[in-house]
Amino acid sequence: MNWEKVLRNAGVITVIMLSSATAIYLTQSVGSSVREVRIDFESGLPEGTEGKATLVKEPTYSGQFALRVGVKEMAKIMVSKKPVYGTVRIWFYESGTTLENERQYAYGPLIGLMDADEKFVAYGRLYAPYLAGNRGYGYINTATRSWYERMWAGGTVKQGWHEWTFRVASDGMMEVLLDGRAVRAEMAELPNGFTHIVIFGSRENFPDPAIIDEIIVTIDGEMKPSVIERKPLSGKFEIPFRKELIGKHPRLFFTEEELPKLRERVKTTHKRFFEGALKYAQAALAPLKDEKWLSDGTEAQRWGWWRMATLAFVAAITDEQRYKEATKQLLLTFCRSRHFEIGQERDSGMGAANILAGAAIGYDVAYHWLSEQERQLVQDKLWLQVHRMYELGFMQKGSGPHYWQQDPQNNHLFHRLAGLLLASLALYGDIPEIDGYLDYGIRKAQEVVKWLPPDGSNHESVSYQAFGTQYLIPTLWALNRCTHVDLLTGQECIRKMAHFRAHMVLPTRRHVWDYGDGGRAVGWFNHYHFLIASLFRDRYAQALHMRNYEAAPESYDYQCWLILFYDPTLEPADLSTYPTWRYFPDLEVATFRSSWDDPNALAAFFKCGPYGGHMLCRYRESAEKPRYVNVAHDHPDAGHFMVFWRGEFFAMDSGYARFRKLTADHNTILVNGRGQAGEGFGWTQPISDMGKRARIVEFFGAPGYGIVRGEAGRFYEGLKQFERTFVYLDDAHMLVCDRISALKPSTIDWLYHCDGEWREVGKGTYEITKGNARFRISILHPNGGQFEVAEHVADDGRGEKKLRLRARWENWLDGFIVAHLSPQWENPAVCTGIEKLTNGFAIAFKRGNAEELFLHCIGEGAITTRGIVMKADLGFIHAGKSECELMLIRGTQWEGYGASVSLSHRGNLLLRWDDMSVQLFITAPLDEEPSDVKVTIALDKIDRRKQFKVNGQLTTPELVDGRWLIRMKMPKPSEELP
């Protein structure tokens, strides 16, 4: 830029030279290229100062003089004849002046750095309709952008002296600090280094001159823009890289020797996957004509991770020149760009991570298709971007937000780790400077796996798990292929991911449970579950994900990965033997369904856990001072349940709450109009004692039945207890039983959300219709509540609209709320009465020709009614004409309805009998270790039983005094799950 012309056009006097005695002090440490320049203005203007500048005695930061540049004037101070990089610290006086119209276009005083071509980056008071110049600062970058483009920097305007720090790295990247705290610098860079400090007085309706005092310049080296100076991380690194792969490409996901096998499988067992990959590769053949990917994370993901991987894999398998050329050109397009991402997280955000990961795959596959010069370009660029990702991202030296670095479960971290590790693995042996970065990536991957939820769950949501883990699992696989570091096989936290996903997919296979900020659609990116199935030889996982793939192939995009991950030699298991229930103890979620095959099946979901899940909370508390962890997508939803039947949600979640996450949007309770601790933010934040506020305290699953109980009282101010018990009966009905104890008389709101057509059919009873499906909800107990069904819009009025039932009780101190949820099918369950007992209550139902009775015991002891004696927390009996079923929870005795059962130790059991067989399903209570137990059973006409099964296995019990005796080890619930 011609400054003389610019200033003339602005009405400023022609630039003149000022000559005076120098006040520059230069020091240089022995044996180092680092130089320090100090300027204090005490002996006049520094030699080489150009422009309009004077010395003033007031205000000064120290000494007698400061430098003043007047309104519409400019000055620059030379600090080096050659372009350099380093750090410049400048003390600047802020007058605190404000403009009445903050939204007008105006420039206040600016200070910054300038290169030899008079391109600069300068910070100060900037005004525009999209800025807030009275409250914070902005900046201008003419080195790579326009003088008229004003960008927001932040900081706080406060009268007085302030220290501005400008750091320029050897690659031209900048970091800017105000009083030691980083301000935004995502568009700030000086690719050619700097030679001068530049100072502007104000322009356009702002009255202040620029006043500076005391400058310290630390010159780290001479800028060489055309050369990328690679500096290895300090230390000695022993990388366990597989020797046979050093110097060999491709190697990340396949080798040249493996290509013939891949080429054969795409013609046979993987033909359908390859056809999908081909279709997508053809769409990616068109050259990348713009750089939207630099500032659009989705575009970066599309081109960097999905399209590059697809093009590269298809090019290698087909050996067709058009795909090879497209792969090569896309790779070179990335590597000729100055950045992999611009914006707030420049070269360290998810966009940069996706481009880096994709470029690593492209380099690995296209290695032999590149000329020597092209290969050098790519190697230099990949190294530089690895360095930037490490320095700006993982080491937190960038000015962007640091919400993912300390959180080992964050999906954003998985993107960055994939970029760092894949690029380091691809470059290892090609350039020696990569060793330290690869060593760091391996250690970071080990930390991530160490802190993964052991149950395979994800606290952020089903969709966010896939969004992040699609990077993590392939990256760990590449790590294992290239090194002797195996973070996959043997890791139960990895194996169980495939099962968690399967239980989160609903019977239609087109929807998922949408807790947290996740959506209801099945989404994409789930291809890695086939790799998990293959690595663990998990036939159930293979069957579960193949059935889901058949129903929704798009949920396993992008299919180039399926060419590598799907193992046709792994025979799927018979899902008729796979449990239809599961408990995930880290997230504290339980799910039940009546079938794996019927799309109209009844399914239920219950959640009662802490923000982040237990493992992340343990990680947070494992440091001396609790770490920050990212629970932004978690909701205040302890005690929340959902129900899905005949392809419809009949108890619903709130969806993605972007503005305010509220307990009032979930199927749980409010206390005195208030929800759970931590509610009310657009992004949930960690709270104190986060891991101790809610947990599931009991779980039992058996064919046709399930029970889960959660305690969440510590999430509410004013409660001693909020214990919710959810009872599930296959394709029949459900009970929600709440024990609530308050510290003082309070108002309790019981909430239930569902869209559809509502009809009141009795006090506290409503029928909901969706299409051909009808569902009934009834509040059975207590009487005296106020009931209201009204429109409710989630996310503080800016989210999804539903109808909400609010049942309210005032002056509540202690008691139960009991609700009945009943699909209205051909034989719906009908409540025939509720009986309050001395130490509990009993609820009777009629379902078809069967009678049912549900009993709840309060505290220790026995409960007696209708000729029944029960010692258990909960009991349920279904007495039909041909088959009877009995369930006990935390029980030792049942007498009645033609059955007598006793246990030597407390347990959870389901007893099912008819004229031909007896089936017993038994597990230990959730909080107890497995123990030896004796179970004695007496049934009417027991001599006619021809089969006896315990937990699905044929057995022959002893017959003692007319009672069956079974001696066994009572297993934990988790031991009965694949």
NUDO-730981 format. One record per residue (C-alpha): x, y, z; residue in three letters. Coordinates in steps of 0.5 Angstrom, whole numbers, plus 2048, in hexadecimal, padded with zeros to 3 digits. Example, Ala and Ser with C-alpha at 12.3 -4.5 7.8 and 13.67 -1.06 7.14 Angstrom:
2
8197F7810ALA81B7FE80ESER
END
This chain:
978
800800800MET8038077FEASN80280B805TRP803811802GLU7FD8117FDLYS7F980E803VAL7FA814808LEU7FA819802ARG7F3816801ASN7F1817808ALA7F381E808GLY7FA81D80CVAL80082180BILE80581D806THR80A81880AVAL81081B80DILE816819810MET81881A817LEU81F81A81ASER82181A821SER825817826ALA824810827THR82180D82DALA82180582AILE82580082FTYR8277FA82CLEU8297F482FTHR82B7ED82CGLN82C7E6831SER8337E382FVAL8327DD82AGLY82B7DF829SER8277E2823SER8227E5828VAL8237ED828ARG81F7F282DGLU81E7F982BVAL81B7FE830ARG81980582EILE81780A834ASP817811830PHE81B814836GLU820816831SER81C81982BGLY818815825LEU81C80F823PRO82080F81DGLU81C80C817GLY81580F81ATHR811811814GLU80B815813GLY80881A818LYS80981981FALA80B81D825THR80E81C82CLEU80981E832VAL80A81F83ALYS80381D83CGLU80081883CPRO80681383DTHR80780C83FTYR80E80D842SER814812841GLY81281983EGLN810818837PHE80B814833ALA80A81482CLEU804817829ARG801816822VAL7FB81B821GLY7F481A81EVAL7F4818816LYS7FC817817GLU800811816MET80780F819ALA80C809818LYS81280781CILE817802819MET8197FD81DVAL81D7F9818SER81F7FA811LYS81E7F380FLYS8177EF810PRO8177EC817VAL8127E881BTYR8127E8823GLY80E7EC828THR80C7F4829VAL80A7F6830ARG8077FE82FILE804802835TRP7FE806832PHE7FA80B836TYR7F280A835GLU7EF810836SER7E880D837GLY7E4811832THR7DE80F830THR7D981182ALEU7D281282BGLU7D080E824ASN7D4808825GLU7D280581FARG7D580A81AGLN7DB808816TYR7E180C81AALA7E880A81BTYR7EB80C822GLY7F380B823PRO7F6805821LEU7FD802822ILE8007FC81FGLY8067F981BLEU8077FA813MET80C7F680EASP8117F9809ALA80B7FA804ASP8077FE809GLU8027F980ALYS8007F9811PHE7FB7F6817VAL7F97FB81CALA7F47FB822TYR7F0800825GLY7EA804826ARG7E5802820LEU7DE80481ETYR7D980081AALA7D27FE81APRO7D47F781CTYR7DA7F9821LEU7D97FC828ALA7DF801828GLY7DD80582EASN7DE7FE832ARG7E37FA82EGLY7E97FA829TYR7E97F8822GLY7EF7F781DTYR7F07F8816ILE7F57F4811ASN7F77F680BTHR7FD7F180AALA7F77EC808THR7F17F0808ARG7EE7F7807SER7F07FD80ATRP7E87FE80BTYR7E67F880EGLU7E67F9815ARG7E67F281AMET7E47F1821TRP7E97F0826ALA7E67F182DGLY7E97F3833GLY7E77F8838THR7E7800836VAL7EA80383DLYS7ED80A83EGLN7F580983FGLY7FB80683DTRP7FB7FF83AHIS8007FA837GLU7FE7F8830TRP8037F182ETHR8037EF827PHE8077E8826ARG8087E681FVAL80B7DF81DALA8107DD818SER80A7DB814ASP8077E2814GLY8017E0819MET7FF7E581EMET7FD7E5826GLU7FB7EB829VAL7FA7ED830LEU7F77F3834LEU7FA7F383BASP7FC7EC83BGLY7F67E9838ARG7F47E7831ALA7F07EB82DVAL7ED7E8826ARG7F27E8821ALA7EF7E281CGLU7F07E7816MET7F77EA818ALA7FD7E8815GLU8047EB812LEU8067E580DPRO80C7EA80BASN80E7EB812GLY80F7F2815PHE8147F8814THR8107FE818HIS80B80081DILE80580481AVAL80180981EILE7FB80C81CPHE7F781281FGLY7F081281ESER7EC813818ARG7E4814816GLU7E181881CASN7E5815822PHE7E981B825PRO7EF817829ASP7F6817827PRO7FA810828ALA7FF81182EILE80480B82FILE80A80A834ASP80F805835GLU81080082FILE8147F9830ILE8157F582AVAL8187EE82ATHR81A7EC823ILE81A7E4823ASP81D7E481CGLY81D7E6815GLU8177E5811MET8187E080BLYS8117E0808PRO8127DB802SER8157D6807VAL8127D280DILE8177D1812GLU8157CA815ARG8177CA81DLYS8177C3820PRO8137C3827LEU8197C282DSER81A7BC830GLY81C7B582ELYS8167B082BPHE8167A982AGLU8107A8825ILE80E7A0825PRO80D7A181DPHE80C79B819ARG81379A816LYS810797810GLU80C79D80ELEU8117A280FILE8127A6808GLY80C7A2806LYS8067A5803HIS8007A4803PRO8007A180AARG7FA7A580ELEU7F47A180DPHE7F779C807PHE7FE79A804THR7FF7987FDGLU7FF7917FEGLU7F8792801GLU7F57957FBLEU7F478F7F7PRO7F078C7FDLYS7EC7937FDLEU7EB7927F5ARG7E878C7F6GLU7E378D7FBARG7E07937F8VAL7DE78E7F2LYS7DB78A7F7THR7D978A7FFTHR7DA7927FFHIS7D77947F8LYS7D17987FBARG7D679C7FFPHE7DB79D7FAPHE7D579F7F5GLU7D37A57FAGLY7DA7A77FBALA7DB7A77F3LEU7D57AC7F3LYS7D87B07F8TYR7DF7B07F5ALA7DC7B27EEGLN7D87B87F2ALA7DF7BA7F4ALA7E37BA7EELEU7E17C17ECALA7E77C67EFPRO7E67CA7F5LEU7E57D17F2LYS7E47D57F8ASP7E77D57FFGLU7E17D5803LYS7E47CF807TRP7E97D480BLEU7E37D780FSER7DD7D280EASP7DE7CC813GLY7D97C880FTHR7DD7C9808GLU7E37C780BALA7E07C180EGLN7DD7C0807ARG7E47C1803TRP7E97BF808GLY7E67B980BTRP7E17B6807TRP7E27B8800ARG7EA7B7801MET7E97B0804ALA7E47AE7FFTHR7E87B07F9LEU7EF7AD7FBALA7EC7A67FDPHE7E87A67F6VAL7EE7A87F3ALA7F37A37F6ALA7EE79D7F5ILE7EC79F7EETHR7F37A27ECASP7EF7A67E7GLU7F37AD7E5GLN7ED7B17E6ARG7EC7B07EDTYR7F47B07EELYS7F47B77EBGLU7EE7B97EFALA7F17B77F5THR7F87BA7F4LYS7F57C17F2GLN7F17C17F8LEU7F77BF7FCLEU7FB7C57F9LEU7F57CA7F9THR7F57C9801PHE7FD7C9801CYS7FD7D07FDARG7F97D3802SER7FC7D8807ARG7F77D580CHIS7F37CF80EPHE7EE7D3811GLU7ED7DA813ILE7E87DD818GLY7E87DD81FGLN7EC7D7820GLU7F17D881AARG7F47D1818ASP7F27CE81FSER7EB7CD81EGLY7E67C781BMET7E77CA814GLY7EF7CA814ALA7EE7C3818ALA7EA7C0812ASN7EE7C380DILE7F57C0810LEU7F27B9811ALA7EF7B980AGLY7F67BC807ALA7FA7B780BALA7F67B1808ILE7F77B4801GLY7FE7B5802TYR7FF7AE804ASP7FB7AB7FFVAL7FD7B07F9ALA8047AF7FBTYR8077AC7F5HIS8037B07F0TRP8067B77F3LEU80C7BA7F0SER8127BB7F4GLU8117C27F4GLN8097C17F6GLU80B7BC7FBARG8107C17FFGLN80A7C67FFLEU8057C2802VAL80A7BF807GLN80C7C6809ASP8057C8809LYS8027C280DLEU8087C3812TRP8067CB813LEU7FF7C9814GLN8017C4819VAL8057C981DHIS7FF7CE81DARG7FA7C981FMET7FF7C7825TYR8017CE827GLU7FB7D2826LEU7F67CD827GLY7F97C782CPHE7FD7CC830MET7F87D2830GLN7FC7D782DLYS7F77D9828GLY7F27DF829SER7EC7DA828GLY7E87D782EPRO7EB7D1832HIS7E57CD833TYR7E87C6831TRP7EF7C6833GLN7EE7C383AGLN7E87BF839ASP7EA7B8836PRO7E37B6834GLN7E17BC830ASN7DF7BB828ASN7E37C1826HIS7E97BE829LEU7E87B8825PHE7E87BC81FHIS7EF7BF821ARG7F27B9823LEU7F17B681CALA7F47BB819GLY7FA7BB81DLEU7FB7B481DLEU7F97B2816LEU7FE7B7813ALA8047B5818SER8037AE816LEU8037B080FALA8097B4810LEU80D7AF814TYR8147AD811GLY8137B280CASP8157B8810ILE8187B8816PRO8157BE81AGLU80F7BA81BILE8117B5820ASP80F7BA826GLY8087BB823TYR8077B4822LEU8097B2829ASP8047B882CTYR7FF7B5828GLY8007AE82AILE8007B0831ARG7F97B4830LYS7F67AE82DALA7F87AA833GLN7F57AF838GLU7EE7B0833VAL7ED7A8834VAL7EF7A883BLYS7E97AD83DTRP7E47AA838LEU7DD7A883BPRO7DE7A083DPRO7D779F83AASP7D87A2833GLY7D37A8834SER7D47AF833ASN7D17B5837HIS7D07BA831GLU7CB7B682ESER7CB7B0829VAL7CC7B4823SER7D27B8826TYR7D57B1827GLN7D57AF820ALA7D77B681EPHE7DE7B5822GLY7DF7AE822THR7DF7AD81BGLN7E67B181CTYR7E87AD822LEU7E77A6820ILE7EB7A6819PRO7F07AA81CTHR7F27A5821LEU7F17A081CTRP7F77A3818ALA7FB7A481ELEU7FB79D81FASN7FC79B818ARG8027A0818CYS80579F81FTHR80579A824HIS80079E828VAL7F979A829ASP7F479F82CLEU7EE79B829LEU7EE79382ATHR7ED791831GLY7EA798833GLN7E3797835GLU7E179E835CYS7E279D82DILE7DE79782DARG7D8799830LYS7D779F82CMET7D479B826ALA7CF79882CHIS7CE79F82EPHE7CC7A2827ARG7C879C826ALA7C479D82CHIS7C37A482AMET7C07A3824VAL7B87A2824LEU7B479C821PRO7B37A081BTHR7BA7A081AARG7B97A7817ARG7B97AB81EHIS7BE7AB824VAL7BC7AD82BTRP7BE7B582BASP7C07B6832TYR7C57BC833GLY7C67C182CASP7C57BB828GLY7C07BA822GLY7BB7B5821ARG7BD7B381AALA7C27AD81AVAL7C87B1816GLY7CE7AF813TRP7D57AD814PHE7D47A6818ASN7D87A2814HIS7DD7A1819TYR7D979C81DHIS7DA797818PHE7E2798819LEU7E0797821ILE7DC79181FALA7E278E81BSER7E7790820LEU7E478C826PHE7E0787822ARG7DA789824ASP7D4785821ARG7CF789824TYR7D2790822ALA7D278D81BGLN7CB78B81BALA7C979281ELEU7CC79681AHIS7CB793813MET7C3793815ARG7C479A816ASN7C879B810TYR7C379880CGLU7BD79C80EALA7C17A380EALA7C87A280APRO7C97AA80AGLU7CA7A9811SER7D07A5810TYR7D37AA80BASP7D87AB808TYR7D97A5805GLN7E07A5803CYS7E17A380ATRP7DD79D80ALEU7E179A805ILE7E779A80ALEU7E2798810PHE7DD79380ETYR7DF78C810ASP7DB78780CPRO7DF78180FTHR7DB783816LEU7D5780816GLU7CF784819PRO7CC78181FALA7C477F820ASP7C1785823LEU7BC781827SER7C178082CTHR7C378782DTYR7C078A833PRO7BB790831THR7BD794838TRP7C479783AARG7C779B83FTYR7CC7A083EPHE7CF7A2845PRO7D47A8843ASP7CF7AC83FLEU7C97A9844GLU7C47A783EVAL7C07A183EALA7BC79F838THR7B7799836PHE7B3797830ARG7AE79182FSER7B278F828SER7B8790824TRP7B478E81EASP7AD79281EASP7AD79981CPRO7A779A820ASN7AA798826ALA7A979B82DLEU7B079E82FALA7B27A3836ALA7B87A7838PHE7B97A983FPHE7BF7AE841LYS7C17B0848CYS7C97B2848GLY7CD7B7849PRO7D07BC844TYR7D57B9840GLY7D47B2842GLY7D87AF848HIS7DF7AE845MET7DF7B5842LEU7DE7B8849CYS7E37B384CARG7E87B6847TYR7E67BD849ARG7E77BC851GLU7ED7B8850SER7F17BE84FALA7F37C2856GLU7EE7C8853LYS7E87C584FPRO7EA7C6848ARG7E57C9843TYR7E17C483FVAL7DD7C5839ASN7D57C383BVAL7D37C9836ALA7CE7C4833HIS7CB7C0839ASP7C47C283BHIS7C17C3843PRO7BD7BC842ASP7BF7B8847ALA7B97B3848GLY7B67B4841HIS7B37AF83DPHE7B17AE836MET7AC7A9833VAL7AC7A782BPHE7A67A2828TRP7A47A1821ARG7A97A581EGLY7A77AB823GLU7A97AF829PHE7A47AF82EPHE7A97B2834ALA7AE7B7831MET7B47BB832ASP7B57C2830SER7BA7C282BGLY7C07C682ATYR7C07CC82FALA7C47D182CARG7C27D7831PHE7C07D4837ARG7C07CD83ALYS7BA7CC83FLEU7B87C6843THR7B17C9841ALA7B27C683AASP7B37BF83CHIS7AE7BA83FASN7B07BA847THR7AE7BF84CILE7AF7C684ELEU7B07C9856VAL7AC7CF857ASN7AD7D1850GLY7B47D084FARG7B87CA84CGLY7BF7C784DGLN7C57CA84FALA7C97CC849GLY7C37CE845GLU7C27D4841GLY7C87D583CPHE7C87D4835GLY7CE7D0836TRP7CE7CC83DTHR7D47CD841GLN7D77C9846PRO7D57C984DILE7D77C8854SER7D77C0856ASP7D47BF84FMET7D57B7850GLY7D17B6856LYS7CB7B9855ARG7C77B4851ALA7C87AC850ARG7C47A684EILE7C47A2854VAL7C079C852GLU7BF79884BPHE7BC792849PHE7BB78F842GLY7B8789840ALA7B478683APRO7AE78A83AGLY7AF78E840TYR7B4794843GLY7B4798848ILE7B979E84AVAL7B97A3850ARG7BD7AA850GLY7BE7AE856GLU7BF7B6854ALA7BD7BA85AGLY7C47BD85BARG7C37C1854PHE7BD7C5857TYR7BD7CA85CGLU7B97C8862GLY7B87C1861LEU7BB7BB865LYS7B97B6860GLN7B67B5859PHE7B67AE858GLU7B37AC851ARG7B17A4850THR7AF7A3848PHE7AC79C847VAL7AC799840TYR7A779483ELEU7A8791836ASP7A3794831ASP79E795837ALA79F79B83CHIS7A479F841MET7A47A2847LEU7A87A884AVAL7A87A8852CYS7AB7AE855ASP7AD7AF85CARG7AE7B685EILE7B07B9865SER7B17C0865ALA7B47C486BLEU7AE7C986CLYS7A77C9869PRO7A87CA861SER7A57CA85BTHR7A67C4856ILE7A57C484FASP7A57BE84BTRP7A77BF844LEU7A57BB83DTYR7A67BD836HIS7A37BA830CYS7A17BD829ASP79B7BA826GLY7937BB827GLU7917BB82FTRP78B7B9832ARG7897B9839GLU7857B383BVAL7857B4842GLY7887B8848LYS78F7B7847GLY78E7B2841THR7907B483ATYR7907B0833GLU7957B282EILE7947B1827THR7997B0821LYS7977AE81BGLY7947A781CASN7977A6823ALA7947A882AARG7987A9830PHE7957AA837ARG7987AE83DILE7957AE844SER7977B184BILE7947AB84FLEU7977AE856HIS7967B385APRO7907B6859ASN78F7BE85AGLY7947C0854GLY7937C584FGLN7937C3848PHE7947C7842GLU7967C583BVAL7997CB837ALA79D7CD831GLU7A57CD833HIS7AA7D082FVAL7B17CD831ALA7B87D1832ASP7B57D7835ASP7AF7D8830GLY7B47D782AARG7B47CF829GLY7AF7CA827GLU7A87CB829LYS7A47C582CLYS79E7C4831LEU7A07C3838ARG79D7C083ELEU79E7C4845ARG79C7C084BALA79D7C5851ARG79C7C4858TRP79D7C985DGLU79F7C9865ASN7A37C2863TRP7A77BF868LEU7A87B8867ASP7A47B3863GLY7A47AF85DPHE7A17B1856ILE79F7AB851VAL79E7AC84AALA79C7A6845HIS79E7A683ELEU79A7A2839SER79A7A0832PRO79379F82FGLN79379982BTRP78E79382BGLU78F791832ASN791798836PRO79379783EALA78D79B842VAL78E79D849CYS78979A84DTHR78B79D854GLY79179F858ILE79179D860GLU7957A1865LYS79979C86ALEU79C79D870THR7A379D86EASN7A279E866GLY79C79D861PHE79979985CALA79779A855ILE792795851ALA79179584APHE78D791845LYS79078F83EARG78C78A83AGLY78B78483EASN791785842ALA791789849GLU79778D84BGLU79978F852LEU79F794853PHE7A179585ALEU7A679A85DHIS7A9799864CYS7AC7A0868ILE7B279E86CGLY7B479786EGLU7AF792870GLY7A978E86DALA7A379186AILE79C78D86ATHR79678D866THR791788862ARG794782866GLY79B784863ILE7A1785868VAL7A7788864MET7AE78A867LYS7B178F862ALA7B179685FASP7AD794859LEU7A878F857GLY7A478D851PHE7A078784FILE79C786849HIS797780849ALA79577E843GLY791777841LYS79677483ESER79D777840GLU79F77B847CYS7A4780848GLU7A778384ELEU7AD78884FMET7B078A856LEU7B5790857ILE7BA78F85CARG7B678A85FGLY7B6784864THR7AF781864GLN7A8780860TRP7A277C862GLU79C77D85EGLY79877C858TYR79A774858GLY7A2776858ALA7A777685ESER7AE77885DVAL7B3779862SER7BB77C861LEU7C077B866SER7C3782864HIS7BF788861ARG7BF78785AGLY7BB78A854ASN7B7784850LEU7B278384BLEU7AE77C84BLEU7AA77A846ARG7A6773845TRP7A176F842ASP79F768841ASP7A576683DMET7AB76A840SER7AE76F845VAL7B3774844GLN7B7778849LEU7BB77E847PHE7BF78184DILE7C478684FTHR7C7789855ALA7C5790857PRO7C8796853LEU7CD798859ASP7CE79185CGLU7D478C85AGLU7D2785857PRO7D178085CSER7CF77985DASP7C777885EVAL7C277385FLYS7BB77485CVAL7B577085ETHR7AF770859ILE7A876C85AALA7A376D855LEU79C76A854ASP79D763850LYS7A4764850ILE7A575C84FASP7A375E848ARG7A9762846ARG7AD75F840LYS7B2764840GLN7B6769844PHE7BA76F842LYS7BE773846VAL7C177A843ASN7BF77683CGLY7C377083EGLN7C076983FLEU7C1767846THR7BE76184ATHR7BD764851PRO7BC760857GLU7B575E85ALEU7B575F862VAL7AF75E865ASP7AA75F85FGLY7AE76685EARG7B4767858TRP7BA76985BLEU7BF76C857ILE7C776E859ARG7CA773855MET7CF779854LYS7CA77F854MET7CD78384EPRO7CE78A84DLYS7C978D848PRO7CF78F843SER7D1788843GLU7CB786840GLU7CC78A83ALEU7D1789834PRO
END
